[in-house]
Amino acid sequence: MAWRMLRRKEFHTGLLNLAFRADRGGQKHFSNGAIGKLAHLYRSDRSTHASSRVPSYHFTIRNFHAGVYMLAWSRNKEDIIGLKAPKKEKRVKRENRTQPPVEARYVAPKPKVTTKSPDRTVDIFDGMTLLDLSKRTGAYISTLQGILADLGEKVESEFDSISIDLAELVAMELGVNTRRMHTGEGTNEPRPAVVTVMGHVDHGKTSLLDALRQTSVAAKEAGGITQHIGAFVVEMASGAAITFLDTPGHAAFSAMRARGAAVTDIVVLVVAADDGVMPQTLEAMSHAKAANVPVVVAINKCDKSGADPERVRIQLGSEGLLLEDMGGDVQVVEISAVAKSGLDKLEEALLLQAEMMDLKARIDGPAQAFVVEARVDRGRGPLATAIVKYGTLTSGQHIVVGAEWGRIRSLRDTAGNITESAKPAMPVEIEGLRGLPMAGDDVVVVDSEERARMLSQGRKKKQEKDRLRKIDESMADELEITEETPERVEMPIIVKADVQGSVQAVTDALRSLNSAQVFVNVVHVGVGPISQHDIDLAQACGAYIVGFNIRSPPIAITQAAARANIKVLLHKVIYHLLEEMGRAIVEKAPGTAETQVSGEAEVLNIFELKGRSKSKGPDIKIAGCRITDGHFSKSGTMRLLRSGDVVFEGPCASLKREKQDAEKIEKGNDCGLVIQDCDDFQVGDVIQCLEEVIRKPKFVSTQSGSVRIEC
């Protein structure tokens, strides 16, 4: 027995030594089982009795000699052997695979394309390296090389240069917007100034240009107002040439004025001396300020009796335009386009401003131009009027205009003569495009037809992505509209015009007529006359066809529209078109239901009908009234007033005049009136007739030319 106790003590002492070594050496191998529990207990006892002079291992040995059962009791009383053990989890048998594993070669994952925000525009230039493009777009070098390999180009080193066309294609593939930066390398020579004439409608802008170039364009315009951008070169009396842009002054042509200010060097702000500063005058000032373009003020119509040029100066100064008379640097010239007075002073002011700006441009190298207008000619196809900004544009070159491409078949100057090349500041008409570009697009010269086609396809793909993204955003906005939104009907419209700029202006003006009751949906736009395709599309969606400044459609098209009950509106003046469309929108609007007082009567006498049979109904009281205002209708609701307070309100049960039933009785007549479930009449009471009416929206046209729908 003693031998057994000695053996047990030696065994426990060995375990204790192991625990000591595990604790001192920081080993983790004995964390499980009884040895781990013993070591943990030793550490806890040692920290608990650190302040005691008695070594902590005495406590450990004492607890240890109590046995493993006592150790469990000291640690956790719930772990005592004999209590209910926790249930073991049921083992789930794995299903046997019936098919052998598929053998496939390992494919390395493609590197992620990390680009910057697509809203940010990246500057690209000719001869930039892959490293520059990677830094600007935020994409890996390997990603750029892969895109170039798909395009058929092989660039091995990150320091190899690529053309500006390839850089744009790669950036479009990454979904990043680009802006072409053209270097100033080459021969810089003086060029003519590009002057844009801006101002309010009917202030004499086109008349001024007619006086400068000895023509009469204003007389040919519909309604006597300009509705297009006109670009032409004027040989001044001094022998200098100036390129002029004439912009419309109507409120609907705001985008045209913005384009004119973007491509110009100098803005001539025309203000009528008898009219003063108007809304489009202020808008033209803001466009010039946004484009950072100097302004020359031309106060026109100074020969009229009510002209007050000094008042115009004060108005312009109050709007923040620093005139020379007030210590600023903006030149002011008083002219008269009809009397042709002051034109020499205007010419002198323009040449002085151009000389101060020292206008020069690169002559040699590929050209860059800006589209100011685009249209479709029946015999020549799509035509784009552009102004060359840099380089020389030559016939036979492959170009990309926005998302369209083509090969220049011919170039025509403003007089309609064919020319072989166009230098900076020269407006030309480009023929040979495959499609109609948008007004405001850039004209880019490329090396080959293949490159032009690739750029065009890439830009069209990006435009489609942007269009779908806008549709998704608009649908998301519509989902946020609550159910409290009033009833809103859709008015689909097809817009056809003579030039691209007019299409944009008419579309923007029609969309401004949107209201809470009518949604103006422009389903299709196009340049050129109305075709059978437009009739079919309008019949499919029930749309109006709006034609602006186009010739009348053939008889077959007109008859097809009449058979399909399609409304075709043809106009040559923008405000006439907007007025008719405004009336159509008001007519189509569902309106809002309102209750209003249609008539008022005074109770003069009270009659009672007693002793009626059950078949005729109970006794009733009849109010003998005289209508003092408006009219009474049997379908209306009657309101009984006494001393200004509402006593009863209910439907009309009977309305008679001279013992005859009446549906409507006008002012000044006597009548007998019975209100359903009401017999509390008194002489002197006032009875009002209430009718529910539908109030339509109202079309509002301001003096400045802007239009809107008020609900």
C-alpha positions in Angstrom: 0.0 0.0 0.0 2.8 2.4 0.9 4.5 1.5 -2.4 1.4 2.4 -4.3 1.2 5.7 -2.6 4.8 6.5 -3.4 4.4 5.6 -7.0 1.3 7.8 -7.3 3.2 10.7 -5.6 6.1 10.4 -8.1 3.7 10.3 -11.0 1.9 13.4 -9.8 5.2 15.2 -9.2 6.3 14.4 -12.8 3.1 16.0 -14.0 3.7 19.0 -11.9 7.2 19.4 -13.3 5.8 19.2 -16.8 3.3 21.9 -15.9 6.1 24.1 -14.5 8.1 23.7 -17.7 5.1 24.5 -19.8 4.4 27.7 -17.9 8.0 28.9 -17.7 8.9 28.1 -21.3 5.7 29.6 -22.7 5.0 26.4 -24.7 1.5 25.8 -26.0 1.7 22.0 -26.5 0.1 21.2 -23.1 -2.9 23.4 -23.3 -5.3 20.4 -23.5 -6.1 17.6 -21.1 -5.3 17.3 -17.4 -1.7 18.7 -17.8 -3.1 21.9 -19.4 -5.7 22.2 -16.7 -3.0 21.7 -14.1 -0.7 24.4 -15.7 -3.7 26.8 -15.9 -4.6 26.2 -12.3 -1.0 26.8 -11.3 -0.9 30.1 -13.1 -4.2 31.3 -11.6 -3.1 30.3 -8.1 0.3 32.0 -8.6 -1.3 35.3 -9.6 -3.9 35.1 -6.8 -1.4 34.5 -4.0 1.5 36.6 -5.4 1.5 38.8 -2.2 1.7 35.8 0.1 5.0 34.7 1.5 4.0 31.1 1.1 5.1 29.9 -2.3 2.1 29.4 -4.6 3.1 25.9 -5.6 2.1 24.7 -2.1 -1.5 25.6 -3.0 -1.1 23.9 -6.3 0.3 20.7 -4.7 -2.4 20.7 -2.1 -5.1 21.0 -4.7 -3.2 18.6 -6.9 -3.1 15.8 -4.3 -6.8 16.2 -3.9 -7.1 14.4 -7.2 -8.3 15.1 -10.7 -11.8 15.2 -9.4 -11.1 18.0 -7.0 -9.3 19.9 -9.7 -12.4 19.8 -11.8 -14.5 20.9 -8.8 -12.2 23.9 -8.2 -12.3 25.0 -11.8 -15.9 24.5 -12.7 -18.4 22.7 -10.4 -20.6 21.9 -13.4 -17.8 19.7 -14.9 -18.1 17.1 -12.1 -18.0 13.6 -13.5 -21.3 11.9 -13.1 -23.4 14.8 -14.2 -25.2 14.7 -17.6 -22.7 15.0 -20.4 -23.4 17.3 -23.4 -24.9 15.6 -26.5 -22.5 15.0 -29.3 -23.4 16.4 -32.7 -24.7 14.0 -35.2 -22.3 13.1 -37.8 -23.5 13.7 -41.3 -22.3 11.3 -43.9 -20.8 13.0 -47.0 -22.4 12.1 -50.3 -20.3 10.0 -52.6 -19.3 11.6 -55.9 -20.7 9.8 -58.8 -18.7 11.8 -61.4 -14.9 12.1 -61.5 -13.5 15.7 -61.0 -13.4 17.8 -64.2 -9.8 18.4 -65.4 -9.2 21.9 -66.6 -6.1 23.9 -67.1 -5.3 26.7 -64.7 -6.2 30.2 -66.0 -4.6 33.1 -64.2 -7.1 35.8 -63.1 -7.1 39.0 -65.1 -5.8 42.1 -63.3 -8.6 44.4 -62.2 -9.1 47.5 -64.3 -9.0 50.3 -61.7 -10.0 53.5 -63.4 -10.9 56.8 -62.0 -14.4 58.2 -61.9 -16.0 58.3 -65.4 -17.3 61.8 -64.7 -13.7 63.1 -64.7 -12.2 64.1 -68.0 -8.7 62.9 -68.9 -6.4 65.0 -71.1 -4.7 63.1 -73.9 -2.2 64.2 -76.5 -0.3 62.9 -79.5 2.8 60.9 -78.7 2.0 60.2 -75.0 3.5 57.0 -73.5 1.7 54.1 -71.9 3.0 55.3 -68.6 1.4 58.7 -69.0 -1.9 57.1 -70.0 -1.7 54.7 -67.1 -1.2 57.6 -64.6 -4.1 59.6 -66.0 -6.6 56.7 -66.3 -5.5 54.8 -63.2 -5.2 51.5 -65.2 -2.4 48.9 -65.1 0.2 48.9 -67.9 -0.7 45.2 -68.6 -4.4 46.2 -69.0 -3.5 48.9 -71.5 -1.3 46.6 -73.4 -4.1 44.0 -73.6 -6.5 46.6 -75.0 -4.0 47.7 -77.5 -3.4 44.1 -78.6 -7.2 43.7 -79.1 -7.0 46.8 -81.3 -4.3 45.2 -83.4 -1.5 47.3 -82.0 1.5 45.9 -80.1 3.3 48.1 -77.6 6.0 46.3 -75.7 7.5 49.0 -73.4 5.7 51.3 -71.1 7.8 54.1 -72.5 6.7 53.6 -76.1 4.6 56.5 -77.5 1.1 56.0 -79.1 -1.0 58.3 -81.3 -3.8 60.4 -79.9 -6.4 58.3 -81.7 -5.2 55.1 -80.0 -5.1 56.9 -76.6 -8.8 57.9 -77.1 -9.8 54.3 -78.1 -8.1 52.9 -75.0 -9.6 55.5 -72.7 -13.1 54.8 -74.2 -12.6 51.1 -73.6 -11.8 51.9 -70.0 -15.0 54.1 -69.8 -13.1 57.3 -69.2 -14.0 60.7 -70.8 -11.2 62.3 -72.8 -10.2 65.8 -74.0 -7.8 66.1 -76.9 -4.9 68.5 -76.2 -3.2 69.7 -79.4 0.4 70.9 -79.2 1.4 74.3 -80.5 4.2 72.8 -82.6 4.4 74.1 -86.1 4.2 77.4 -87.9 2.1 79.9 -86.0 0.7 82.7 -88.3 -1.8 85.5 -87.6 -5.4 84.6 -88.3 -8.6 86.5 -88.6 -10.8 87.1 -85.6 -13.9 85.1 -85.0 -16.6 87.5 -83.9 -20.0 86.3 -82.6 -23.0 88.7 -82.7 -25.3 88.1 -79.7 -28.2 89.9 -78.0 -31.9 89.9 -77.5 -34.4 89.1 -80.2 -35.3 91.9 -82.6 -32.4 94.1 -81.5 -30.9 94.3 -85.0 -28.1 91.7 -85.0 -28.7 90.3 -88.5 -29.5 93.8 -89.8 -26.1 94.9 -88.5 -24.4 92.1 -90.4 -26.4 92.9 -93.5 -25.1 96.4 -93.3 -21.5 95.2 -92.9 -21.6 92.8 -95.9 -24.1 94.6 -98.0 -26.7 91.9 -98.1 -30.2 91.4 -96.8 -30.4 88.1 -94.9 -32.9 89.4 -92.3 -35.6 89.9 -95.0 -35.3 86.3 -96.0 -35.7 84.9 -92.4 -39.2 83.7 -91.4 -40.9 86.3 -89.2 -37.9 88.6 -89.6 -35.9 86.8 -86.8 -32.8 84.7 -87.1 -33.4 81.0 -86.3 -30.0 79.5 -87.3 -26.3 80.1 -86.8 -24.9 81.9 -89.8 -21.2 81.9 -90.4 -19.5 84.0 -93.0 -16.4 86.1 -93.7 -16.7 89.9 -94.2 -14.0 91.9 -96.0 -13.9 95.1 -94.0 -13.3 98.6 -95.5 -9.8 98.6 -94.2 -9.0 95.3 -96.1 -9.0 93.1 -93.0 -11.1 90.0 -92.9 -13.3 89.0 -90.0 -15.3 85.8 -89.5 -18.8 86.6 -88.1 -21.2 84.2 -86.4 -24.8 85.4 -86.2 -26.8 83.7 -83.4 -30.6 83.7 -82.8 -31.9 85.9 -80.0 -35.0 83.9 -79.1 -35.1 82.2 -75.7 -35.4 78.8 -77.3 -32.0 79.1 -79.0 -29.9 79.3 -75.8 -27.8 76.3 -76.8 -26.9 78.0 -80.1 -25.7 81.1 -78.3 -23.6 79.0 -75.9 -22.0 77.3 -78.9 -21.3 80.6 -80.6 -19.6 81.9 -77.4 -17.5 78.7 -77.1 -15.9 79.0 -80.6 -15.5 82.8 -80.8 -12.7 85.3 -80.0 -14.8 88.4 -79.5 -18.5 88.8 -78.7 -20.4 91.8 -80.1 -23.3 92.5 -77.7 -26.0 94.3 -79.6 -28.5 96.3 -77.5 -31.3 98.3 -78.9 -31.2 101.9 -77.7 -35.0 102.2 -77.4 -35.5 98.9 -75.7 -32.5 98.5 -73.3 -31.2 95.4 -71.6 -33.4 92.4 -71.9 -33.3 88.8 -70.7 -31.4 87.4 -73.7 -28.9 90.3 -73.4 -28.1 89.1 -69.9 -27.9 85.5 -71.0 -25.4 86.5 -73.8 -23.3 88.3 -71.2 -23.2 85.2 -69.0 -22.2 83.0 -72.0 -19.4 85.4 -72.9 -18.2 85.5 -69.3 -18.3 81.7 -69.0 -16.2 81.4 -72.2 -13.8 84.1 -71.0 -14.3 86.1 -74.2 -13.9 89.9 -74.4 -17.1 91.9 -75.2 -17.6 94.9 -77.5 -21.0 96.6 -76.9 -22.9 97.9 -80.0 -25.8 100.2 -79.1 -28.1 99.9 -82.1 -31.1 101.9 -83.3 -29.6 105.2 -82.2 -31.5 106.9 -85.0 -34.9 106.3 -83.5 -36.8 109.0 -81.7 -37.1 107.1 -78.4 -33.4 106.0 -78.3 -31.5 106.6 -75.0 -28.0 105.2 -75.2 -27.1 106.6 -71.8 -29.8 104.6 -70.2 -28.3 101.4 -71.8 -24.9 102.3 -70.5 -26.3 102.6 -66.9 -28.1 99.3 -67.2 -25.1 97.4 -68.5 -22.9 99.0 -65.7 -25.4 97.9 -63.1 -25.2 94.3 -64.5 -21.5 94.2 -63.8 -20.2 95.1 -67.3 -17.3 97.5 -66.9 -17.6 100.0 -69.8 -14.8 102.3 -70.9 -17.0 105.3 -70.0 -17.0 104.0 -66.4 -13.3 103.2 -66.1 -13.5 99.7 -67.5 -12.1 98.0 -70.6 -15.3 97.2 -72.5 -15.6 99.3 -75.7 -19.0 100.9 -76.5 -20.0 102.0 -80.0 -23.2 103.7 -80.9 -24.5 102.6 -84.4 -27.5 102.4 -86.6 -27.8 99.3 -88.9 -30.6 100.9 -90.9 -28.9 104.2 -91.5 -25.5 102.5 -91.7 -23.9 105.0 -89.2 -21.2 104.1 -86.8 -20.0 101.0 -88.7 -16.5 102.4 -89.2 -16.2 102.9 -85.4 -17.4 99.3 -84.8 -14.8 98.0 -87.3 -12.1 100.0 -85.6 -13.1 98.7 -82.2 -13.1 95.1 -83.4 -9.7 95.4 -85.1 -8.2 97.1 -82.0 -9.5 94.3 -79.8 -8.1 91.6 -82.2 -4.7 93.4 -82.3 -4.5 93.5 -78.5 -5.3 89.7 -78.4 -2.5 88.9 -81.0 -4.5 86.1 -82.5 -2.3 83.3 -84.0 -2.8 79.7 -84.9 -0.9 76.7 -86.2 -1.2 76.5 -90.0 0.5 73.2 -90.8 -0.4 69.7 -89.5 -3.8 68.0 -89.0 -6.7 70.3 -88.6 -9.1 70.6 -85.7 -12.5 72.2 -86.4 -15.7 73.0 -84.5 -19.2 72.2 -85.9 -21.6 75.2 -85.6 -24.5 73.7 -87.6 -25.4 70.5 -89.5 -28.2 69.6 -91.9 -29.2 67.1 -94.5 -29.3 68.1 -98.2 -31.5 66.1 -100.5 -28.8 65.7 -103.2 -25.6 66.0 -101.2 -26.4 64.1 -98.0 -25.3 65.1 -94.5 -23.5 68.5 -94.4 -21.7 70.1 -91.5 -20.8 73.8 -91.2 -17.5 74.1 -89.3 -14.9 76.7 -88.3 -11.3 75.6 -88.4 -9.4 76.2 -85.2 -6.0 74.8 -85.9 -4.2 73.3 -88.9 -5.4 73.1 -92.4 -8.4 71.0 -93.4 -8.0 69.5 -96.9 -10.3 67.6 -99.3 -9.8 63.9 -99.3 -8.9 63.6 -95.6 -10.6 61.0 -93.3 -12.3 62.8 -90.4 -14.3 61.8 -87.4 -17.0 64.3 -86.4 -18.5 63.4 -83.0 -19.7 59.8 -83.4 -19.8 60.0 -87.2 -17.0 59.6 -89.7 -16.4 60.1 -93.4 -14.0 61.2 -96.1 -14.1 64.8 -97.2 -15.6 64.9 -100.7 -15.7 68.6 -101.0 -15.3 71.8 -99.0 -17.3 75.0 -99.8 -16.8 78.5 -98.4 -19.6 80.8 -97.2 -20.2 81.9 -100.8 -20.8 78.3 -102.0 -17.6 78.0 -103.9 -15.6 74.8 -103.8 -12.2 75.2 -102.1 -9.4 72.6 -101.7 -8.4 73.6 -98.2 -9.5 75.7 -95.2 -7.2 77.5 -92.8 -7.8 78.7 -89.2 -10.9 80.9 -88.6 -12.3 80.0 -91.9 -15.9 78.6 -92.0 -16.5 75.8 -94.5 -19.2 73.4 -95.3 -18.0 69.8 -95.2 -19.5 67.2 -97.5 -18.9 63.4 -97.4 -20.0 62.3 -93.9 -21.6 59.0 -93.4 -24.1 60.3 -90.9 -25.4 63.6 -89.5 -23.2 64.9 -86.6 -24.4 67.0 -83.7 -24.0 70.7 -83.6 -21.0 71.4 -81.3 -19.0 68.3 -82.2 -15.3 68.5 -82.9 -13.8 67.6 -86.3 -10.8 65.3 -85.9 -8.5 64.3 -88.8 -7.3 60.7 -88.7 -4.8 58.7 -90.7 -6.9 56.0 -92.4 -10.5 54.9 -93.0 -10.0 51.9 -90.6 -9.0 54.2 -87.7 -11.9 56.6 -88.5 -14.3 53.7 -88.4 -12.9 52.4 -85.1 -13.1 55.8 -83.4 -16.7 56.3 -84.7 -17.8 52.9 -83.4 -16.1 53.5 -80.0 -17.8 56.8 -79.6 -21.2 55.4 -80.6 -20.8 52.6 -78.0 -19.9 55.1 -75.3 -22.9 57.4 -76.2 -25.2 54.3 -76.0 -23.8 53.5 -72.5 -24.4 57.1 -71.4 -27.9 57.1 -72.8 -28.8 53.9 -71.0 -27.3 55.2 -67.8 -29.4 58.3 -68.0 -32.5 56.2 -68.6 -31.8 54.1 -65.5 -31.3 57.3 -63.5 -34.6 58.8 -64.8 -36.4 55.6 -64.0 -35.0 55.5 -60.5 -36.2 59.1 -60.0 -39.7 58.2 -61.2 -39.8 55.3 -58.7 -39.3 57.8 -55.9 -42.5 59.7 -56.9 -45.2 59.0 -54.3 -48.7 57.9 -54.9 -49.9 61.4 -54.1 -48.7 62.7 -57.5 -51.7 63.9 -59.5 -52.8 62.2 -62.7 -50.2 62.9 -65.5 -50.8 62.1 -69.2 -48.1 61.6 -71.8 -47.8 63.6 -75.0 -45.4 61.9 -77.4 -43.9 64.2 -80.1 -41.8 63.7 -83.2 -39.6 66.7 -84.1 -38.3 67.3 -87.6 -36.3 70.4 -88.6 -34.1 71.7 -91.3 -30.8 71.8 -89.4 -29.4 70.0 -86.3 -29.2 73.1 -84.2 -32.9 73.9 -84.8 -33.8 70.3 -83.8 -32.0 70.8 -80.5 -33.6 74.2 -79.9 -37.1 73.0 -80.6 -36.6 69.8 -78.5 -35.4 71.8 -75.5 -38.2 74.3 -75.9 -40.9 71.6 -76.0 -39.4 69.8 -73.0 -39.6 73.1 -71.1 -43.4 72.8 -71.4 -43.5 69.8 -69.1 -45.9 70.2 -66.2 -47.4 68.2 -63.3 -50.3 67.1 -65.6 -48.6 66.6 -69.0 -45.3 64.9 -69.7 -43.9 66.0 -73.1 -42.0 62.9 -74.4 -39.9 63.6 -77.5 -39.8 60.1 -78.9 -37.8 60.8 -82.1 -35.9 63.7 -83.7 -34.5 64.1 -87.2 -33.3 66.5 -89.8 -35.1 66.7 -93.1 -38.7 66.5 -94.4 -41.4 64.3 -92.9 -41.2 60.8 -94.2 -43.4 57.7 -94.2 -41.3 56.3 -91.4 -42.3 59.3 -89.2 -46.0 58.6 -90.0 -45.7 54.9 -89.1 -43.9 55.8 -85.8 -46.4 58.4 -84.9 -49.3 56.0 -85.6 -47.6 53.4 -83.4 -47.3 55.6 -80.3 -50.0 58.2 -81.0 -47.5 61.1 -81.4 -47.8 64.6 -82.8 -45.4 65.5 -85.7 -43.8 68.9 -85.4 -42.0 70.2 -88.4 -39.9 73.4 -88.1 -38.7 75.3 -91.1 -39.1 72.4 -93.5 -41.0 72.2 -96.7 -44.5 70.8 -96.8 -44.6 67.0 -97.1 -45.9 65.3 -100.3 -49.6 64.7 -100.9 -49.1 61.0 -100.2 -47.6 61.7 -96.8 -50.3 64.2 -95.9 -53.1 61.8 -96.9 -51.5 59.0 -94.9 -51.3 61.2 -91.8 -55.0 62.2 -92.3 -56.1 58.5 -92.6 -54.1 57.7 -89.4 -55.6 60.7 -87.6 -52.1 62.1 -86.9 -51.7 65.8 -86.2 -48.9 67.4 -88.2 -47.8 70.9 -87.2 -45.7 72.9 -89.6 -44.2 76.2 -88.6 -41.3 78.5 -89.7 -41.3 80.8 -86.6 -40.4 79.4 -83.3 -42.8 81.3 -81.1 -45.8 80.4 -83.3 -44.8 76.7 -83.0 -44.6 77.0 -79.2 -47.9 78.8 -78.9 -49.8 76.1 -80.9 -48.1 73.3 -78.9 -48.9 75.1 -75.7 -52.6 75.2 -76.6 -52.5 71.5 -77.6 -50.9 70.6 -74.2 -53.5 72.6 -72.3 -56.3 70.8 -74.2 -54.7 67.4 -73.5 -54.2 68.0 -69.8 -56.7 66.3 -67.5 -57.1 69.3 -65.3 -57.9 69.5 -61.6 -61.4 69.2 -60.1 -62.5 72.2 -58.1 -65.7 73.2 -56.4 -66.9 76.7 -57.0 -70.0 78.8 -56.3 -72.0 79.1 -59.5 -75.0 81.0 -58.1 -76.6 82.6 -55.0 -80.3 83.0 -54.1 -82.3 84.5 -51.3 -85.2 82.7 -49.6 -88.4 84.9 -49.9 -91.1 82.5 -48.9 -91.6 78.9 -47.6 -94.2 76.5 -48.9 -95.2 73.2 -47.2 -96.8 70.2 -48.9 -98.7 68.1 -46.2 -100.9 65.1 -46.3 -99.1 63.4 -49.2 -99.7 59.7 -49.8 -97.1 57.1 -49.1 -96.5 56.6 -52.8 -95.6 60.3 -53.3 -93.4 60.5 -50.2 -93.4 62.4 -46.8 -94.2 66.0 -46.3 -91.8 68.4 -47.8 -90.8 72.1 -47.5 -90.2 74.2 -50.6 -88.1 77.3 -50.5 -89.3 80.1 -52.8 -86.1 81.9 -53.9 -84.9 84.6 -56.2 -81.5 84.1 -57.8 -79.4 87.2 -57.1 -76.1 86.1 -58.7 -74.9 83.5 -61.2 -77.2 80.6 -62.0 -78.7 77.5 -60.3 -78.3 74.0 -61.7 -80.2 70.9 -60.6 -77.1 68.8 -60.7 -75.2 71.1 -58.2 -74.9 70.9 -54.5 -77.0 73.3 -52.4 -75.6 75.1 -49.4 -77.9 76.8 -46.9 -76.5 79.8 -45.1 -77.9 81.7 -42.1 -76.2 84.8 -40.8 -73.1 83.7 -42.8 -72.9 80.2 -41.1 -73.5 77.0 -43.0 -76.7 75.3 -41.7 -77.0 72.5 -44.2 -75.4 71.2 -47.4 -76.9 68.5 -49.7 -78.0 67.7 -53.2 -80.9 69.3 -55.0 -84.0 67.2 -54.9 -86.2 69.5 -57.1 -85.8 72.7 -59.0 -88.8 74.3 -60.6 -89.7 77.6 -62.3 -93.4 78.4 -62.7 -94.4 74.9 -61.8 -92.1 73.4 -64.5 -89.0 71.3 -63.8 -85.8 73.1 -64.8 -82.3 72.0 -65.2 -80.8 75.5 -65.1 -82.1 78.9 -64.0 -80.3 82.1 -64.6 -79.9 85.3 -62.5 -83.0 87.4 -61.8 -85.5 84.6 -61.9 -87.7 83.1 -59.2 -87.7 79.4 -58.5 -88.9 76.8 -56.1 -86.1 74.7 -54.5 -86.1 71.5 -52.5 -83.0 70.3 -50.8 -82.9 66.6 -50.0 -83.3 65.8 -46.3 -83.6 69.5 -45.4 -86.7 71.2 -44.0 -85.1 74.0 -41.9 -85.8 77.0 -44.1 -86.3 80.5 -42.9 -87.2 83.7 -44.7 -84.0 85.6 -45.4 -81.7 82.6 -45.7 -79.1 82.5 -48.5 -78.7 79.4 -50.6 -75.6 78.9 -52.7 -75.3 76.5 -55.7 -72.0 74.6 -55.8 -70.7 73.0 -59.0 -67.6 70.9 -59.6 -65.5 72.3 -62.5 -62.3 71.1 -64.2 -59.6 73.7 -64.2 -57.2 73.4 -67.0 -53.5 74.5 -66.9 -52.6 77.9 -68.5 -50.0 78.5 -71.2 -47.8 81.5 -70.3 -45.6 83.3 -72.8 -43.4 86.1 -71.5 -42.1 89.1 -73.4 -38.6 87.6 -73.5 -39.9 84.7 -75.5 -39.7 82.0 -72.8 -42.8 79.8 -72.4 -44.2 77.7 -69.6 -47.3 75.8 -68.4 -48.9 76.9 -65.1 -51.1 74.3 -63.4 
